[in-house]
Amino acid sequence: MGYINIKILQFSIAFLCGILSAHFFEISLKILIIPTGISIAFFLFFFFKAKSQLYQLLYFGICCFLVLFFFGSISYQLKFPENKPYYFSKFINSEEDLLKLKLTEELKPNFQKRFIAEAEQVIQGQDSMKSQPVFGKILIGLPLTSRLKVGQEIIVPAKVSEINPPLNPHQFNYQEYMKFQGIFHQIQLSEDQILIDQNLNPSFLTKLRFSLLKTLQNSGFKEDELAVIQALILGERTAISNELYQNYAAAGAIHILAVSGLHVGIVLLFINFILKPLQQSKILKFTLTLIGIWSFALLTGLSASVVRASFMFSFVAFGLQINRKVNLLNTLFSAFFVLILINPFYVFQVGFQLSFAAVFSIALFQPKFSKLWHPKYKIVRFFYQIITVSICAQIGVLPLSLFYFHQFPGLFLLTNIVILPGLGILLISGILILILGIFDLLPEILVHFYSILIENLNHFIAWVASHERFIINDIHISHFSVLFLFGIIISFFFLLQQKKKKQVLLTLVSIILFQISLFFDQYQHSSEEIFILNKSGSSIIAEKNAQQLHLYGNSQKDSGWSYIDDFKIAEKISNIEFKELENFYELKQKRIMVIDSTALLNFPEFNPDILLLSNSPKVNLNRVIEVLKPDLIIADASNYPSLIELWEQTCLNKKVPFYQTGKKGAFNY
């Protein structure tokens, strides 16, 4: 494996621990200042005092760790708006303020068009003379009919709000996802609220990507083929249909659509191949290699995954040019440390975790496979390397794949054996097509040939995905299970290194801890719980008892019930039964009464613990409270907002607790 630079590893671990501590323990910036100053003082003291004495070196090492630890915590906190001096939300003082934005990225639409925008100015009180330069990213929601484009500047009412947290248990946390992209606020706009700057002034990169996308769109490719080509070459995935995306995910080939280390590695190999004549001019070759790598990164829009991969392969390129055998682990640790220095939020991005887990696993286990068997023939050796690299990468990403995506593609090996040998040809040919298209030199026969390749790729992926019996779905593991699963992988590596009792014991302990975490997770989800869920236009009461889930609602399951699937996986539900919503329940020793739009004014003698208001009932809530005397009143998302506000005020006057699922999320007990 070669020499491992332990210092880089130690620096990375110390800085990472600081980031994680600031995240999980919510340590504020003010609290961090004093211990950081103290640790720096001790660091400087032992730096000048440390000679050869062991205790001084030990203290110096501890101080180094603490300094990096606190710097990691501070760097994490500095990413938040309250710690940024010119963040736009700090200068919005009234509803009359305006916000000047520049659209920088278009996201895949759902029920509306979505953009990421950069804040440029806050215009206070609609007076353009009182403007404050600001910065910060913001999520923009627009009608699907909007014709706005990336690069345009707009002036809009500064009615910003925080991105909503999930309102149902185990629902995807979009607020947290956007937070780790550096986006904390959103704004919903209609067409008549937008003043457009007619002087469209997109950046050079935006113009280039527009030109390249237009070149591809005018080349005559079919819809699905065009979507894959745009994703493969330009990192543009907004055109990929849900069906196509699910096929690639089920086949274990989703990494093809996300431009990342695999693609950058192929580009590096190709650049090294065409620059072979420059072996004598190492500086020129290295410079051209870096230009090639980062040009590809620019081409793909400088997405986080490409930037990470470009950093790592820049280190690899440097090692290659100085004729040193590159230790992949040192390269990995160096790239990791540099990247989390630049942006500590990378640590929490799924793509970052998957990329480093895959490469780390390849660095650990691939040499073992190489020693195990060295095929005589090149073609056999080539496919053996593809198989072993695929297995190593899958070992590394397995814990994270199960945790985030809850499935395991059993045919991932078949997919990689078929696709990876030709991926380089597809990628380089695609770049060539782009270049020829820009200069209007693209022959139709090349378009036809490339279209056939992509079409067959999609057909093969669809065929693999159709074998559902090889796809293991609905897997749920906890955070602790993920850690112990990584522990098994690392301890198994040490066992392969040295087959001693200590390594065997370490592996067995990791396996036992993993099993204990699974049993504990199962035990946690075996209790009985009642939920009043939040779904727009519907009322749903969920009764969970161990692995059984009873849903009482006034609408059947539809496409808007994805959070029920998330709930099912997380709570390990094996059976779901749906029943129509009734007016009276007694669940888990509490009486629940539902008053809906068909409510009668003559209430039975039923004193509920919980009163659920559903579908905007026309009732006098004052009288209802006097007659029924409920302990708690709940209004879900099936009611009109104006009525909910009225009911909340009534409950406040009557001193009855009021719970609104649209604000506080699902209610459970």
C-alpha positions in Angstrom: 0.0 0.0 0.0 3.0 2.3 0.5 3.7 5.0 3.0 0.7 6.7 4.5 1.1 10.3 5.7 -0.4 10.0 9.1 -0.3 13.8 9.7 -2.8 14.5 7.0 -5.1 11.9 8.4 -4.8 13.4 11.9 -5.5 16.9 10.6 -8.5 15.7 8.7 -9.9 13.8 11.8 -9.4 16.8 14.1 -11.0 19.2 11.7 -13.9 16.8 11.0 -14.5 16.2 14.7 -14.9 20.0 15.1 -17.4 20.2 12.3 -19.5 17.3 13.6 -19.4 18.6 17.2 -20.7 22.0 16.1 -23.4 20.4 14.1 -24.7 17.8 16.6 -24.3 19.9 19.7 -25.2 23.2 18.1 -22.2 25.1 19.6 -22.6 28.8 18.9 -19.8 31.0 17.6 -19.6 33.1 20.7 -19.0 30.0 22.9 -16.2 28.8 20.6 -14.1 32.0 20.7 -12.7 31.6 24.2 -11.6 27.9 24.0 -10.1 28.6 20.5 -8.0 31.4 21.9 -6.8 29.3 24.8 -5.9 26.4 22.6 -4.0 28.7 20.2 -2.0 30.1 23.2 -1.1 26.7 24.4 -0.2 25.6 20.9 2.2 28.5 20.5 3.7 27.8 23.9 4.4 24.2 23.3 5.5 24.9 19.7 8.5 26.9 21.0 9.1 24.7 24.1 8.8 21.3 22.4 12.3 19.7 22.0 12.7 16.0 22.4 10.8 15.4 25.6 8.0 13.0 25.1 5.6 14.8 27.4 6.1 18.1 25.5 5.5 16.4 22.2 2.4 14.8 23.6 1.0 18.2 24.8 1.9 19.8 21.6 0.0 17.1 19.7 -3.0 17.6 21.9 -2.9 21.4 21.3 -2.7 20.8 17.6 -5.7 18.6 17.7 -7.7 21.2 19.8 -6.7 24.1 17.5 -7.9 22.2 14.4 -11.0 20.9 16.3 -12.1 24.5 17.2 -11.2 25.8 13.7 -13.5 23.1 12.3 -16.3 24.1 14.6 -15.8 27.8 13.8 -15.7 27.2 10.0 -19.0 25.3 10.3 -20.7 28.1 12.3 -19.4 30.8 9.8 -21.6 29.2 7.1 -24.8 30.2 8.9 -26.6 33.5 8.0 -26.4 35.0 11.6 -22.6 34.9 11.3 -22.4 36.5 7.9 -22.2 40.3 8.0 -23.8 41.1 4.7 -26.3 38.3 4.4 -29.5 39.6 2.7 -32.0 38.6 5.4 -30.3 40.9 7.9 -31.3 44.0 5.9 -34.9 43.2 5.2 -36.9 45.4 7.6 -40.4 45.7 6.2 -42.8 44.2 3.7 -42.2 47.2 1.4 -38.5 46.2 0.9 -37.4 44.9 -2.5 -34.8 42.3 -3.3 -32.6 42.3 -6.4 -31.7 38.7 -7.4 -29.7 37.0 -10.1 -30.9 33.6 -11.2 -27.9 31.2 -11.2 -29.3 27.7 -11.5 -32.5 26.0 -12.5 -33.7 23.0 -10.5 -35.8 20.2 -11.7 -39.5 21.4 -11.5 -42.1 19.6 -9.5 -45.5 21.4 -9.1 -43.7 24.7 -9.9 -40.5 26.0 -11.5 -37.6 26.3 -9.1 -34.4 28.4 -9.3 -31.4 29.1 -7.1 -30.7 32.9 -7.1 -27.9 35.0 -5.7 -29.1 38.1 -3.7 -27.4 41.3 -4.9 -29.2 44.2 -3.3 -31.9 45.0 -0.7 -33.8 48.1 -1.8 -35.3 49.5 1.3 -38.8 51.0 1.3 -39.0 50.8 -2.5 -36.5 53.7 -2.8 -33.8 52.7 -5.2 -31.5 55.4 -3.6 -31.5 53.4 -0.4 -30.0 50.1 -1.5 -27.7 47.8 0.4 -25.3 45.4 -1.4 -25.8 41.9 0.0 -25.1 38.3 -0.7 -26.6 34.9 -0.1 -28.4 32.2 -2.0 -32.2 31.9 -2.0 -34.6 29.3 -3.4 -37.2 30.8 -5.8 -40.6 29.2 -6.5 -42.4 30.3 -9.7 -45.4 29.2 -11.8 -44.7 26.5 -14.4 -45.6 29.1 -17.1 -42.7 31.3 -16.1 -40.2 32.1 -18.9 -37.4 33.3 -16.7 -33.9 31.9 -17.5 -30.6 31.4 -15.7 -28.6 34.6 -15.9 -31.5 37.1 -15.6 -31.7 39.7 -12.9 -35.0 40.4 -11.3 -36.4 42.7 -8.6 -39.1 41.2 -6.4 -40.8 41.8 -3.0 -38.6 40.8 -0.2 -41.1 38.5 1.4 -38.7 35.8 2.2 -39.3 32.9 4.6 -37.3 30.0 5.9 -37.5 26.8 4.0 -40.2 24.6 5.6 -39.1 21.6 7.7 -40.8 18.2 7.1 -44.3 18.1 8.6 -44.6 14.3 8.8 -42.4 11.7 10.5 -39.6 10.3 8.4 -40.5 12.6 5.5 -37.5 13.8 3.4 -36.0 16.8 5.1 -35.7 19.3 2.2 -34.8 22.1 4.7 -31.7 20.3 5.9 -30.8 19.2 2.3 -30.9 22.9 1.1 -29.1 24.1 4.3 -26.1 22.0 3.3 -26.1 23.6 -0.1 -25.8 26.9 1.7 -29.5 27.9 1.1 -31.6 28.8 4.2 -34.5 31.0 2.7 -37.1 30.8 0.0 -39.5 33.1 -1.7 -42.7 32.2 -3.6 -43.5 34.5 -6.6 -46.2 35.1 -9.1 -45.6 36.6 -12.5 -47.0 40.0 -11.6 -44.6 40.4 -8.6 -41.5 40.2 -10.8 -39.7 43.2 -12.4 -37.3 41.8 -15.0 -34.0 43.5 -15.9 -34.2 43.3 -19.7 -30.4 43.5 -20.0 -29.7 39.8 -19.7 -26.2 39.5 -18.6 -25.3 35.9 -17.9 -21.8 34.9 -17.0 -19.4 33.3 -19.5 -20.0 29.9 -18.0 -23.8 30.3 -18.2 -23.5 31.4 -21.9 -21.2 28.5 -22.6 -23.6 26.0 -21.0 -26.6 27.5 -22.8 -24.7 27.2 -26.1 -23.7 23.6 -25.5 -27.2 22.6 -24.4 -28.7 24.2 -27.5 -26.2 22.4 -29.6 -27.2 19.1 -28.2 -30.9 19.9 -28.4 -30.6 20.9 -32.1 -28.6 17.7 -33.0 -31.7 15.5 -33.5 -31.4 13.2 -30.4 -34.6 11.6 -29.0 -35.9 12.8 -25.6 -34.5 10.1 -23.3 -31.3 9.9 -25.2 -30.8 13.7 -25.0 -31.6 13.6 -21.3 -28.8 11.0 -20.7 -26.3 12.8 -22.9 -26.9 16.1 -21.1 -26.4 14.4 -17.7 -23.4 12.4 -18.9 -21.4 15.3 -20.4 -22.8 18.5 -18.9 -24.1 17.3 -15.5 -27.6 18.6 -16.5 -30.1 16.3 -15.0 -33.3 18.3 -15.1 -34.6 16.6 -18.3 -34.3 13.1 -16.9 -37.7 11.5 -16.4 -38.6 9.9 -13.1 -39.0 6.5 -14.8 -35.5 6.7 -16.4 -33.9 7.9 -13.1 -35.6 5.0 -11.2 -34.3 2.5 -13.9 -30.7 3.7 -13.4 -31.1 3.6 -9.6 -32.5 0.0 -9.7 -29.7 -1.2 -12.0 -27.0 0.3 -9.8 -25.9 2.7 -12.5 -27.0 6.0 -11.0 -23.4 7.1 -10.8 -23.3 7.4 -14.6 -25.9 10.2 -14.5 -24.1 12.1 -11.8 -20.9 13.5 -13.2 -18.3 12.7 -10.5 -14.9 11.0 -9.9 -15.6 8.3 -12.4 -16.0 10.8 -15.2 -13.1 13.0 -14.1 -10.8 9.9 -13.9 -11.7 9.0 -17.5 -10.9 12.5 -18.6 -7.5 12.4 -16.8 -6.6 9.1 -18.5 -7.6 10.5 -21.9 -5.6 13.6 -21.3 -2.5 11.6 -20.2 -2.9 9.5 -23.4 -2.9 12.4 -25.8 -0.1 14.2 -24.0 2.3 11.3 -24.1 4.6 13.1 -26.6 5.2 15.7 -23.9 7.0 13.3 -21.5 10.1 15.5 -21.5 8.3 18.7 -20.5 6.7 17.8 -17.2 5.7 21.3 -16.2 3.9 21.9 -19.5 2.2 18.5 -19.4 1.1 19.0 -15.8 -0.3 22.5 -16.6 -2.2 21.2 -19.7 -3.5 18.3 -17.5 -4.9 20.7 -14.9 -6.4 22.9 -17.6 -8.1 19.8 -19.1 -9.5 18.6 -15.8 -10.8 22.0 -14.7 -12.1 22.8 -18.2 -14.3 19.7 -17.9 -15.3 20.8 -14.4 -16.4 24.2 -15.9 -18.2 22.4 -18.7 -20.3 20.5 -16.2 -21.2 23.6 -14.2 -18.8 23.2 -11.3 -21.1 21.0 -9.4 -20.0 19.9 -5.9 -19.2 16.3 -7.0 -17.1 17.5 -10.0 -15.2 20.1 -7.9 -14.4 17.4 -5.3 -13.2 14.9 -7.9 -11.2 17.6 -9.8 -9.3 18.4 -6.6 -8.5 14.8 -5.9 -7.4 14.0 -9.4 -5.3 17.2 -9.5 -3.3 15.7 -6.7 -3.1 12.4 -8.6 -1.9 14.3 -11.7 0.8 16.0 -9.7 2.1 12.7 -8.4 2.1 11.2 -11.9 4.1 14.1 -13.4 6.9 13.9 -10.7 7.2 10.1 -11.5 6.2 9.0 -8.0 3.9 6.2 -7.3 0.8 7.9 -6.0 -0.5 6.5 -2.7 -4.3 6.8 -3.3 -5.0 7.1 0.5 -2.7 10.1 0.9 -4.3 11.7 -2.2 -7.7 10.9 -0.7 -6.9 12.4 2.7 -5.3 15.5 1.2 -8.3 16.1 -1.0 -10.7 15.5 1.9 -8.8 18.0 4.1 -8.7 20.7 1.5 -12.4 20.3 0.6 -13.7 20.5 4.2 -11.5 23.5 4.8 -13.2 25.2 1.8 -16.7 24.1 2.7 -17.5 22.2 5.9 -21.0 21.5 4.6 -19.5 19.0 2.2 -19.3 16.6 5.1 -23.1 16.3 5.2 -23.7 16.1 1.4 -24.6 12.5 0.3 -22.6 12.7 -2.9 -19.5 13.7 -1.0 -19.9 10.8 1.5 -20.6 8.3 -1.3 -17.6 9.5 -3.4 -15.1 9.2 -0.6 -16.5 6.0 0.7 -16.2 4.4 -2.7 -12.6 5.6 -3.4 -11.5 4.8 0.2 -12.8 1.3 -0.2 -11.1 0.9 -3.6 -7.8 2.1 -2.1 -8.1 -0.5 0.7 -9.3 -3.6 -1.0 -8.3 -3.4 -4.7 -4.6 -4.2 -3.9 -5.8 -7.3 -2.1 -7.7 -8.5 -5.2 -4.7 -7.7 -7.4 -2.5 -9.9 -5.3 -5.1 -12.7 -5.2 -5.0 -13.3 -8.9 -3.0 -11.7 -11.8 -4.6 -12.9 -15.1 -2.1 -13.7 -17.9 -4.2 -12.2 -20.8 -4.8 -8.5 -21.0 -8.5 -8.8 -21.9 -9.1 -11.1 -18.9 -7.1 -8.7 -16.7 -9.1 -5.8 -17.9 -12.5 -7.3 -17.0 -11.1 -8.7 -13.7 -10.1 -5.1 -12.7 -13.6 -3.9 -13.6 -15.2 -6.6 -11.5 -12.9 -6.1 -8.5 -13.1 -2.3 -8.6 -16.9 -2.5 -8.8 -17.0 -4.9 -5.8 -14.6 -2.7 -3.8 -16.7 0.5 -4.5 -19.9 -1.3 -3.6 -18.4 -2.5 -0.3 -17.6 1.1 0.6 -20.9 2.7 -0.3 -23.1 -0.2 1.0 -23.8 1.3 4.5 -24.6 4.7 3.0 -26.7 3.2 0.2 -28.8 1.3 2.7 -29.2 4.3 5.0 -30.1 6.9 2.4 -31.8 4.9 -0.4 -33.1 1.8 1.4 -32.3 -0.6 -1.4 -29.5 -2.8 -2.8 -29.2 -3.4 -6.6 -28.3 -7.1 -6.8 -27.3 -6.8 -10.4 -24.8 -3.9 -9.9 -21.9 -6.2 -11.0 -23.6 -7.1 -14.3 -24.4 -3.5 -15.0 -20.8 -2.3 -14.4 -19.2 -5.1 -16.4 -21.4 -4.1 -19.4 -21.3 -0.3 -19.1 -17.9 0.6 -17.7 -15.8 -0.7 -20.6 -17.6 1.6 -23.0 -18.2 4.6 -20.7 -14.9 6.2 -21.7 -15.9 6.0 -25.3 -19.3 7.5 -24.6 -17.9 10.3 -22.6 -15.1 11.3 -24.9 -17.3 10.9 -28.0 -19.9 13.1 -26.4 -17.3 15.8 -25.8 -16.2 15.5 -29.4 -19.8 15.8 -30.6 -20.2 19.0 -28.6 -17.0 20.5 -30.1 -18.1 19.6 -33.6 -21.6 20.9 -33.0 -20.3 24.3 -31.8 -18.5 24.8 -35.1 -21.4 23.4 -37.1 -19.2 20.4 -38.3 -21.3 17.6 -36.8 -22.0 14.9 -39.3 -25.4 13.3 -39.2 -24.0 9.8 -39.2 -22.1 10.5 -36.0 -25.3 11.7 -34.3 -27.1 8.6 -35.5 -24.4 6.3 -34.3 -24.1 8.0 -30.9 -27.9 8.0 -30.5 -27.9 4.2 -31.1 -25.3 3.7 -28.4 -27.2 5.8 -25.8 -30.5 4.1 -26.8 -29.1 0.7 -26.3 -27.6 1.8 -23.0 -31.1 2.9 -21.8 -32.6 -0.4 -23.1 -30.0 -2.4 -21.2 -30.6 -0.4 -18.0 -34.4 -0.8 -18.3 -33.9 -4.6 -18.8 -31.7 -4.9 -15.7 -34.2 -2.8 -13.7 -37.1 -5.0 -14.8 -35.7 -7.9 -12.8 -37.2 -6.7 -9.6 -36.5 -9.9 -7.7 -32.8 -9.0 -7.7 -33.5 -5.6 -6.1 -33.7 -5.6 -2.3 -36.0 -2.7 -1.3 -37.4 -1.1 1.9 -34.2 -1.6 4.0 -33.9 0.6 7.0 -30.8 0.9 9.2 -30.1 3.5 11.9 -27.1 5.9 12.2 -25.5 3.5 14.7 -26.0 0.6 12.3 -24.2 2.5 9.6 -21.2 3.2 11.9 -21.0 -0.4 13.0 -21.3 -1.6 9.4 -18.3 0.6 8.5 -16.6 -0.9 11.6 -17.1 -4.4 10.1 -15.6 -3.3 6.8 -12.5 -1.6 8.3 -11.9 -4.5 10.8 -12.2 -7.0 8.0 -9.5 -5.1 6.1 -7.2 -5.3 9.1 -8.0 -9.0 9.3 -6.8 -9.4 5.7 -3.7 -7.5 6.6 -2.8 -9.6 9.6 -4.6 -12.8 10.5 -4.1 -12.5 14.2 -6.4 -13.1 17.2 -6.7 -9.3 17.8 -8.0 -8.7 14.3 -10.4 -11.7 14.5 -11.7 -10.4 17.8 -12.1 -6.8 16.4 -14.2 -8.2 13.5 -16.4 -10.3 15.7 -17.0 -7.4 18.1 -18.0 -5.2 15.1 -20.4 -7.9 13.9 -22.0 -8.3 17.3 -22.4 -4.5 17.8 -24.0 -4.3 14.4 -26.5 -7.1 15.3 -27.2 -5.4 18.6 -28.0 -2.1 16.8 -30.4 -3.9 14.5 -32.2 -5.6 17.5 -32.3 -2.3 19.3 -33.7 -0.5 16.3 -36.4 -3.2 15.9 -37.3 -2.9 19.6 -37.6 0.9 19.3 -40.2 0.5 16.5 -42.3 -2.2 18.2 -44.3 0.2 20.4 -47.8 1.5 19.7 -48.1 5.1 18.5 -50.8 7.4 17.1 -50.2 10.1 14.5 -52.4 12.8 13.1 -50.6 13.5 9.9 -50.4 16.6 7.8 -51.6 16.3 4.2 -53.1 19.1 2.2 -56.8 18.6 1.5 -57.0 15.4 3.6 -57.3 14.2 7.2 -55.3 11.1 8.2 -55.1 9.4 11.5 -52.3 6.7 11.6 -52.4 3.9 14.2 -49.0 2.1 14.4 -48.8 -1.1 16.4 -45.5 -2.9 16.0 -45.3 -3.7 12.2 -49.0 -3.0 11.5 -50.2 0.4 10.3 -53.9 1.4 10.2 -54.7 4.5 8.3 -58.0 6.3 8.8 -58.6 8.9 6.2 -61.0 10.6 3.8 -58.9 10.1 0.7 -57.4 6.9 -0.8 -53.6 6.6 -1.4 -52.3 8.6 -4.3 -49.1 10.0 -5.7 -49.0 12.6 -2.9 -48.6 9.9 -0.3 -44.8 9.4 -0.8 -44.3 10.2 2.9 -46.4 7.1 3.8 -43.8 5.0 1.9 -41.0 6.8 3.9 -42.9 6.1 7.1 -43.4 2.5 6.2 -39.7 1.9 5.6 -38.4 3.8 8.7 -40.9 2.1 11.0 -40.4 -1.3 9.5 -44.1 -1.7 8.6 -45.0 -5.0 7.0 -48.8 -4.4 6.5 -50.9 -1.2 5.8 -54.7 -1.2 6.1 -56.7 1.8 5.0 -60.2 2.6 6.4 -62.6 5.5 5.9 -62.4 8.2 8.5 -65.1 8.1 11.2 -66.1 10.6 13.8 -65.2 8.7 17.0 -62.1 6.8 18.0 -60.6 5.5 21.2 -56.9 4.9 20.5 -54.1 4.3 23.0 -56.3 5.3 26.0 -57.3 8.6 24.4 -60.7 9.5 22.9 -60.6 11.3 19.6 -63.5 13.1 18.0 -63.5 14.2 14.4 -65.7 17.2 13.4 -65.8 17.5 9.6 -67.9 19.4 7.0 -70.8 17.1 7.8 -70.8 17.9 11.5 -74.1 18.0 13.4 -74.7 20.5 16.1 -76.3 17.9 18.5 -73.2 16.3 19.9 -73.5 12.9 21.7 -72.3 12.5 25.3 -68.7 12.0 24.3 -66.1 14.1 26.0 -63.0 13.8 23.8 -59.4 14.1 24.9 -58.6 15.3 21.4 -60.9 17.2 19.0 -59.8 17.0 15.3 -61.2 19.7 13.0 -61.3 18.4 9.4 -62.4 19.8 6.0 -63.4 23.3 7.3 -66.5 22.4 9.3 -69.0 25.3 9.8 -69.3 25.1 13.5 -69.4 27.6 16.4 -66.2 26.6 18.1 -67.0 28.5 21.3 -70.1 26.4 21.7 -68.2 23.2 20.8 -65.6 23.9 23.5 -68.3 24.6 26.1 -70.2 21.4 25.3 -67.3 18.9 24.7 -64.6 20.4 26.9 -61.7 18.8 24.9 -58.2 18.8 26.4 -56.7 19.6 23.0 -58.0 20.9 19.6 -56.1 20.0 16.4 -56.6 21.6 13.0 -54.9 19.7 10.1 -54.1 20.7 6.6 -57.6 19.9 5.2 -58.9 23.2 6.6 -58.9 26.7 5.1 -56.0 28.8 6.6 -58.4 31.7 7.4 -60.6 29.3 9.5 -57.5 27.9 11.3 -56.5 31.4 12.3 -60.0 32.1 13.6 -60.0 28.8 15.6 -56.6 29.5 17.0 -57.7 32.9 18.4 -60.9 31.3 19.8 -58.8 28.6 21.6 -56.5 31.3 22.9 -59.5 33.2 24.4 -60.9 30.0 25.8 -57.5 28.9 27.1 -57.7 25.6 25.3 -54.5 24.2 23.8 -54.5 24.4 20.0 -52.3 22.5 17.6 -51.9 23.2 13.9 -50.2 20.5 11.9 -49.4 22.9 9.0 -47.0 24.8 11.4 -45.9 22.3 14.0 -46.0 19.1 11.9 -47.8 15.8 12.6 -49.1 15.3 16.1 -48.3 12.1 17.8 -48.6 10.4 21.2 
